[in-house]
């Protein structure tokens, strides 16, 4: 165990046997619920397994419990095809059917709230002493947003992927603020995702000023959560832009990104072959920023081209094609500029090494004096790696 996760945990008693049996029974029972696809089972299994192993050894640390909540959130979005949707809409469905539909309506948001809590509580399971207020504020807003969605007067279900059914909420005790603003209930989930993105930014800031083993642990989660947030944003934007026809392709990055989080937590906590991954973190943050910027350009391009070409064509094919070409043309210059900026913050050793090498190569390209070249090489090596001592030995030809 590293110091970050186990701080304050020394001497903690493991989870009692009856509690272990009850928790295991709960997780096994969750698998009996109908799930929409094998990927959901994969997400549930990897989060539940790592969470269960952590809870067994450190039951007072919130990280393991949050992984279990995330796992249950995945299976909570189970299939509703076998329900009487007309009876649900009329408020006449039996209680078991209503509860399944009600749980499915907010299970996805609960998963994102748990991801947010994981970001602000990692790795100790408690709020950070320096930026704890920011984490508490973000988590508080997320919980309020989740409660407003779960306890709204009505909720929608869309099991067939084409038509949404509005269901009266028997637990609806909170006025629907989104409806008052003329928005649908799906905006509660979007708000939760925005708060999650803010929590990931806060995690990145905490990672920048962390040191020692805690910094090593946080690298893994930063890389994973950046990938998850970026993939979810990509899926949402492409689904809205391309419609149901592009939804299958839009969510492929999410399928790849979700299992990386329990793997990151496991590797960080066990410290088994904990590799240096500054470059992975740098690339993850860089690609997340580039993806966000290009998605904004793509969405703005689609809207703009549709408005410009509305008098010529009623379809969106030309608008999508033009926006794709625009985003593709901006990709390389935006990626280079953003990655250079991110490397200065998160991959400093590599950035400094590249800079030092480039400057040295430019300086000695036309140098012909051997003594000057020798002194410059030793000085550059000292600046780059900070050795306790340095010297250069040159072999000379023996005199005949």
Secondary structure by P-SEA (a helix, b strand, c coil): ccccccccccccccccaaaaaaaaaaaaaaaacccccaaaaaaaaaaaaaaaaaaacccccaaaaaaaaaaaaaaccccccccaaaaaaaccccaaaaaaaaaaacaaaaaaaaaaaaaaacccccccccaaaaaaaaaaaaaaaaaaaaacccccccccccbbbbbbbccccccccccccccccaaaaaaaaaaaaaaaaaaaaaaaacccaaaaaaaaaaaaaaaaaaaaaaaaaaaaacccccccccaaaaaaccaaaaaaaaaaaacccccccaaaaaaaaaaaaaaaaaaaaaaaaaaaaaaaaccccccaaaaaaaaaaaaaaacaaaaaaaaaaaaaccaaaaaaaaaaaaaaaaaacccccaaaaaaaaaaaaaaaccccccbbbbbbcccc
